[in-house]
């Protein structure tokens, strides 16, 4: 691929660099071509410094080229950030850009390694120690026997007085009972009778 630098080519390249996050494919000596192109434009402008159109074209060309270079630079930086974590190699990177890319990748990896040493390693160590302690505590702890729920428990009581049929807090009816009866009834009903001194635990 040979890029012939013209104002039209640079304008199209600017649009393409704006439209995608990837680097556009260019000749490996693109930056050298740009330097020569600008030099030629400057020389033409100096030959006819009274030509306002030539000066305006030169300024406009510089703006477009600067925008292209800035966009590619930002892309290289972003790709280097990704490469530091995921080892992604960018496509269409130029030699000058590759040097920037490698320096940023190395710097970011070193920076993240330092952060990992300071923050993440201690955090992982604490997590592992906590996990080991929990496992040891669980192993040493006697197996918990689940107690029956109160509503499912029954209590054996002795009736102290004649009791007509009644409704306990659980909404169920019990009785009637006679004095000295020994009954095994749900805790809700038994506790009610004990509370009003109509019964006692057997």
N, C-alpha and C positions, 0 to 999 in steps of 0.2 A: 504493500500500500504506500503510495506516494501522495503526500499532502502538498498541493500547490497553494501557497498562501495568497489569498486575495481577500478583499474586504467582504465579499459575499461568502467565501468559505468560513471566515472567522465568525460572521454573523450566524450562519447555520450551526457552527460548532457551539456557539454560546447558547443557542436554543436547545440543542441536544444535551449539553451539560446541565442545563436547568431542569430538563424533563426527567432525568433519571438519577438514582443514587450511585450508579456504577460509573466508572471512568470510561469515557469514549476512547476508542482505539485510535492511536495517532502514531506517526513515524517516531522512531526512537530519538531522532535529532530534532524533534518539534521545537524545543526551547531554543536551539541554535537557529532554526529557521525564523522564529519569532524575532530574535535579536537582529538578524540581518534585515528582515522586513521593516522593522521600525527604523533601523539605520538608513535604509533606502528612502523611506518616507521623510525622514528628517532632512536628508541631503536635498531631496526635491523641494522641500519647503524652504530651505536656505537659499536655493538658487532663485526662488521667486518669492521673497518674503513679503512682497506687496499683495500676493494672491491670498485673499481672505478665505476663499474656498479651500485651498490646499491646507491652510493652517487648521481650519475647522475639521477637515477630513482626518488630519493627523491626530487631533485631540480626540475625535470620536473613535478612531481606531485604537488609541491607547486605552480608552475606557473599556472597550469591548474585550481587549486582550487581558486587561487587569481583572475583569470580571471572570473570564474563563480560568485564569490562573488561581484566583481566590477560591472559586468553586471546586477546582480539582484539589487544591490544598486542603480544604475542609473535608472532602471525600477521603483523602489519604489519611487524615487524622482519625476520622470515624472508623475507617477500615482497620487502622492500627489498634484502636481500642478493642474492636471485635477480635482481632487476631491475638491479642494478649490473653484473651479468655478462651477462644475456640479454635485457635490456630487456622484461621481462614486466610488464604492467600489471595490478594486482589488480582483481578484481570486488568490488562491494558495499562499497567503502571509503567511510567517512564523512568529511565535511570536516575534522573535528578529526584524524582518523587520517591523512588525506592529507598534512597538514602534517608530521607525524612521519615518514611514509613518504618524502617528498621530501628531508627533511633527512638521514635515514639513507642514502638512495641517493647523495646528493651526497657525503656524508662517506666512504662506502665506496669510491666511484669515485676520489676524491682519494687515499685511503689506498693503494688498489691501484696507482694510477698511480705513486705514490712508490716503492712496492716494486718495480714493474716497472723503474723507472729505475735503482734501486740494484742489483737482482739480475738480472733477466731480460735487460736490454739488454746488459750486459757479457757474460752467458753466451752470448747469441746472437752477439755480436761475436767472442768467442773461438772459437765453433763455426765461424763463417764463415771466420775466418783459418786455422783448422786444415784446413778443407775445401779452401781455395785452395792451401795448402802441399802437401797430399796430392796434389791434381791436378797441380801443377807438378812434384812429385817423380816422379809416375807418368809424366808426359810426357817428362821428362829421362832417366828410367831406360831403359837398353837392354832390349829385349825378352828376357826370360829364356827360354833354350832348355832345355827339360826334358831332363835326362839320363836315359838308360835305366836302369831298375832293375838293381841288381847281379845279381839272379838271372837276368836276361835277357841279361847281357853274356857275351861269350866272349873268351878270351885264347889267343893263339897261343904255344905253348911247344915247346921241344926236349927230348925225353926223354933223360935222362942214364944210365939203367940199365933193364934189362928189368923190366917191371912187370906183375904178374898183374892180373886184373880186381879192381876195388875199388869200395867204395861211398863217395861223398862226403857232406859234411854236408847236402846238399839231399835225401838219400835215394835218389839215382840211382846206377846202376852204370856204370863206365867201364873201358876197357881190354879185353883186355890190350894193352900197348904194348911195343915193342922199343927198345933203345938207339938213339939218333940219329933216331928218328921225330920228325917235325914235325907236331903236331896242333893243331887249333883247338877247344878244349873250353870248356864253361861255367866262369865265374870260380871258382865254389865248388870244382870239381875241380882246376882249374889251380893255385889258391893252395895247396891241400893238398899237391900234388906238389912245388911250389916250396918250401914250408915244410919238408918232410922231405928236401929236396935230391935229389929224384929227377927234377927238371926245372928248366928256366930259361926266362925269357921269350925268345922268338925275336926 
